[in-house]
Amino acid sequence: MSGRERIEKTLEGRPIDRIPWTTIADEKSREGMPQEYAECDYISFYRKIGCDILAFGKYAMPNEFQPRDPFYYKWEHTQVSYEKDGATVLERRLGGSVLTSAWREGHPVKYPVETQQDAKALLEIWKAANVLEEADFKASCVAADECIGKDGVFALTLLPSPVQMLIENECGPENFYYLLQDEPALMDELMDAMFEKRKIEYEIAARLAPFRWIIPVENTSTTLISPKIYRKYTMPHMAEFARVMHENGKKAIVHMCGLVKGLLREIRETGIDGIHALTEPPIGDCTFCEALDALGEQTILVGTLQPAVFQSPFAKREDIFRCVKATLTKRIVESNFILCPCIDGLPTPLWKLQAVRDAVELYGQK
């Protein structure tokens, strides 16, 4: 059975020969690997290690095969970016307001929204924005699909919902909750304005995408959001995402790589089909069986292989085998499960991935 067949049938809950396994890698992941593995493109790398390819948006695609986004924004504000002190600074200007953020190695080191005035400026930016269809999107998807071929599938990724976007990129956790406490009406209006645009994004993506997997990168975790806040804000947003996906024949999968056990009841009520990058204790806090108990046996789980074992510098091949065997219980093997030892940002010896490949062949048979 090909990687594409294996993953697509898992998506549909249909019989397969063995559990699919995949990974997410980047340049840092491959530091120290033999040259032929370290310097090839990601899709070739996945083929070389023998995994089933679940391409996580553009993250895994060679530049020449990356599909375009299904939509684009026509913004009314102007923006400039420049390098300063080893960080990339972005300035957004609308009227007399300026929002300044700084990023280093893909992570924010200065959030743009710190005050009430900043939040008002961001609100005006979002209210003035227009979301438009990308005319060349469908044509650009053909190359991505052909690049992966029979070895797997492409998963279209979307930006997070308003709460997560504000926490992760715009305000940071502290400023978000200070502003939510001090200026609840303003923050509600801001999130409503952002969500109006997200709904347009969901509709365009679901209608135009030839791919069945669509994944907002929420990074959900109770280290960032409480069940009460999730239920008030994020739950209806994710429920709308799921509704639009289902109306267009798509699966609604959400990337939630943090602590989610305390949110399982709320997650169930969103109606999503599955979780991408669910992580068991001790790094995460929710076992795969607990997720199935709460969300239902039909739930699609892309579960990380226990990082405390897999990424341990003291791990041996037999430890990886024991970890895979312990993970792939009868219930998990019979569920809609994909094993994913994620290595993005983590230098990882090649032999560990090869050990996962061999262990899945041994213990992952349906």
Stockholm file with secondary structure:
# STOCKHOLM 1.0

chainA/1-366         MSGRERIEKTLEGRPIDRIPWTTIADEKSREGMPQEYAECDYISFYRKIGCDILAFGKYAMPNEFQPRDPFYYKWEHTQVSYEKDGATVLERRLGGSVLTSAWREGHPVKYPVETQQDAKALLEIWKAANVLEEADFKASCVAADECIGKDGVFALTLLPSPVQMLIENECGPENFYYLLQDEPALMDELMDAMFEKRKIEYEIAARLAPFRWIIPVENTSTTLISPKIYRKYTMPHMAEFARVMHENGKKAIVHMCGLVKGLLREIRETGIDGIHALTEPPIGDCTFCEALDALGEQTILVGTLQPAVFQSPFAKREDIFRCVKATLTKRIVESNFILCPCIDGLPTPLWKLQAVRDAVELYGQK
#=GR chainA/1-366 SS CCHHHHHHHHHHTCCCSBCCBCCCCCTGGGTTSCHHHHSSCHHHHHHHHTCCEEEEGGGGSCGGGCCCCSEEEECSSEEEEEEETTEEEEEEEETTEEEEEEEETTEEEECSCCSHHHHHHHHHHHHHCEEEECTTHHHHHHHHHHHHGGGEEEEEEECCCHHHHIIIIISHHHHHHHHHHHCHHHHHHHHHHHHHHHHHHHHHHHHHCCCSEEEEBCCCCTTTCCHHHIIIIIHHHHHHHHHHHHHTTCEEEEECCSCCGGGHHHHHHHTCCEEEEECCTTTSSCCHHHHHHHHCTTCEEEEECCHHHHTCTTCCHHHHHHHHHHHSCHHHHTSEEEEECCCTTSCCCHHHHHHHHHHHHHHCBC
#=GC SS_cons         CCHHHHHHHHHHTCCCSBCCBCCCCCTGGGTTSCHHHHSSCHHHHHHHHTCCEEEEGGGGSCGGGCCCCSEEEECSSEEEEEEETTEEEEEEEETTEEEEEEEETTEEEECSCCSHHHHHHHHHHHHHCEEEECTTHHHHHHHHHHHHGGGEEEEEEECCCHHHHIIIIISHHHHHHHHHHHCHHHHHHHHHHHHHHHHHHHHHHHHHCCCSEEEEBCCCCTTTCCHHHIIIIIHHHHHHHHHHHHHTTCEEEEECCSCCGGGHHHHHHHTCCEEEEECCTTTSSCCHHHHHHHHCTTCEEEEECCHHHHTCTTCCHHHHHHHHHHHSCHHHHTSEEEEECCCTTSCCCHHHHHHHHHHHHHHCBC
//
